[in-house]
């Protein structure tokens, strides 16, 4: 169990939560998007970053596998997806 803070990149939303170490980043991101009503628009997707290491976290990684510690901050940030245009 880890006691962490999840927040939006622009710091408009923030939540202190206790989560099991087996939780994946994908599960955390999906739950956060649902709770905060964050939608992917214009092909924008979201990822999680561990603020302490500035590392983008793999969706399949768990809190334990990336070494999340109590009081760490996980930041939700947008990743624009660009459409490849034919030339």
HUBEL-V965254 format. One record per residue. N is the residue number from 1. PSI is psi as a letter, one per 20 degrees, with the letter a starting at -180 (* if undefined). D_FIRST is the distance of its C-alpha to the first C-alpha in Angstrom with 1 decimal. Layout:
n;psi;d_first
N;PSI;D_FIRST
N;PSI;D_FIRST
//
This chain:
n;psi;d_first
1;p;0.0
2;p;3.8
3;o;6.8
4;r;9.5
5;p;13.0
6;p;14.7
7;q;18.4
8;q;21.7
9;h;23.8
10;j;26.4
11;k;24.1
12;h;25.5
13;q;22.2
14;q;18.9
15;p;15.8
16;p;13.0
17;q;9.9
18;o;6.4
19;q;5.3
20;q;4.2
21;i;5.3
22;i;8.5
23;p;9.5
24;q;12.8
25;h;14.5
26;g;17.2
27;g;15.2
28;g;13.7
29;g;17.3
30;g;19.0
31;g;17.1
32;g;17.7
33;h;21.3
34;g;21.8
35;h;20.5
36;j;22.4
37;l;25.3
38;p;25.4
39;q;28.0
40;o;29.1
41;q;32.7
42;l;35.4
43;k;33.4
44;p;30.6
45;r;27.2
46;q;23.9
47;r;21.4
48;q;18.3
49;p;18.8
50;o;16.5
51;h;18.6
52;h;18.2
53;i;19.8
54;k;21.7
55;p;20.6
56;p;20.9
57;p;18.1
58;p;19.3
59;h;18.7
60;i;17.8
61;q;15.3
62;r;11.5
63;g;9.0
64;g;8.9
65;h;12.7
66;j;13.5
67;k;11.8
68;p;9.9
69;r;9.3
70;q;8.7
71;j;11.7
72;q;12.5
73;p;14.6
74;p;14.9
75;p;18.5
76;p;20.1
77;q;23.6
78;q;26.6
79;o;28.2
80;p;31.8
81;o;33.3
82;q;36.9
83;p;39.5
84;p;41.6
85;q;45.2
86;q;48.2
87;*;50.9
//
